[in-house]
Amino acid sequence: MNETISRLTSPLARIAAALAAAAGIASCGGGVSANPSPVVNDTAITILPATAVLFSGMPTTFVLSGGSGSYIVASSNQAIVPFTGGVTGRSITIVPNPVTVDTTVTLTVRDTGAAVPVTATLTVKPGTVNNDITITRTSTITGCTGVALCSGGDAEVTVTLSQGGIPLAARGVQFSVVSGDFRFITTVPGTTPETLSTSIATVTDQSGMARVRIRILAFAANQTAQMQVTDLGSGAFQRTSFVIAQVTTADPSFYTVPAGLAFIGPRQGECASASSNFFVYGGTPPYTISNTSQGFGVAPGVVAANGGSFTVATTGGPCSTEGTSATILVTDSMGRVRSVLITNKPTTDVLPPLVVAPDTVTLATCSTVASFSVAGGTGSYLMPSAGSDLIVTTPVIGGTATVQRRAGTIPVPVTDPAEVMVGVSDGLSVQTVTVKLTGAGAGPC
């Protein structure tokens, strides 16, 4: 009886011990895996695809299944496919190194159990986008030196697609902006307006070369830009970087008439109140006009065509000896800038004194007209005492003013002779003219 119980207990104990051991293994820490190990019932290992064509530098993913779920993958050529090690998961990604000719590499996959290893045959082909992307400046911009592409400029980009040294003709190629202030010109040269885009697709010629044009944006700052060239046939791509330099020097053929202007006030301590037109020639319209001072008005803000104009107006009024100044910036659509210096200062000339001659005139009859001359001063004259019950004055015209007795009844009594003082002002000083009315002139005309 005891012997029978012993025989039954032994298998049960072994099963219990196995379960406990399995539980202990499951609770232990282990390697890192992007995917949890699958529950596997199939003892055969599978890798898909079992045969594949890979391009240098291009990633390819293989799916693993079967076996224990924990795999060891080994490459037969570590120089081309540098991959060997444990894998816990359902997939691996292979990125082959560059090759010059088609190269066969074998991947061997085995699990941590007793499953039969399997292999995948990889054919690694040379990348189709060669390392000969060239960017060449095609526009001349004053001040653009060195190897950088300059703001507002154009350039040509070329790339050759080949495989194993054989050019790939009529192959689709896409050029794309990865980063930076540049765009691809998608319209035919000479087309107006031009169209710019962040990507462009074209095809290679019989030599495997593809060509596109790029435009650096007009106000691009100093930066490093990046471009991607993609072979649409294989998906292989290459990126290249280049330097963009900001240039604001104007082209000699881009100018304004006049190039600058100095306004002079009419007298000391006073700036001019005036305006002037400036015409824009050369460059690439439209032109943007920027004002840097509140002492001047500028209009319009955009000049649409070559030979168009904008107006600068001064505000005038009292000002210091230094006056005011401003730099008007004229920027064409290519980013070229022309600076126009405007100044407004009072005159430095010393004004001659204001004089009147004669300073006394006589009106003996109603028909008598007396005149006097005004000179010196600012040259702008007013007669604030012109409104009198006894006389009528005319404005100063050509340096001369006239006075005449007023017709009609006048207040009485009136002394004989009567006198009226006429003041003449140039805005800074005043001179007077004495007008005498004698005889009957002291009474009504």
Beta strands, then each sheet from edge to edge (+ up, - down):
strand 1: 45-48
strand 2: 51-55
strand 3: 60-66
strand 4: 70-75
strand 5: 84-88
strand 6: 91-94
strand 7: 103-111
strand 8: 118-125
strand 9: 134-137
strand 10: 149-150
strand 11: 154-160
strand 12: 162-163
strand 13: 166-167
strand 14: 172-179
strand 15: 182-185
strand 16: 196-197
strand 17: 199-203
strand 18: 209-216
strand 19: 223-231
strand 20: 237-245
strand 21: 255-257
strand 22: 261-264
strand 23: 270-271
strand 24: 275-281
strand 25: 287-290
strand 26: 296-299
strand 27: 302-303
strand 28: 309-314
strand 29: 317-318
strand 30: 324-331
strand 31: 337-345
strand 32: 355-357
strand 33: 360-363
strand 34: 369-375
strand 35: 391-393
strand 36: 400-405
strand 37: 418-425
strand 38: 430-437
sheet 1: 1+ 3- 6+
sheet 2: 2+ 8+ 7- 4+ 5-
sheet 3: 9+ 11- 18+ 15- 16+
sheet 4: 10+ 20+ 19- 14+ 17-
sheet 5: 12+ 13-
sheet 6: 21+ 24- 28+ 26-
sheet 7: 22+ 31+ 30- 25+ 27-
sheet 8: 23+ 29-
sheet 9: 32+ 34- 36+ 35-
sheet 10: 33+ 38+ 37-
end
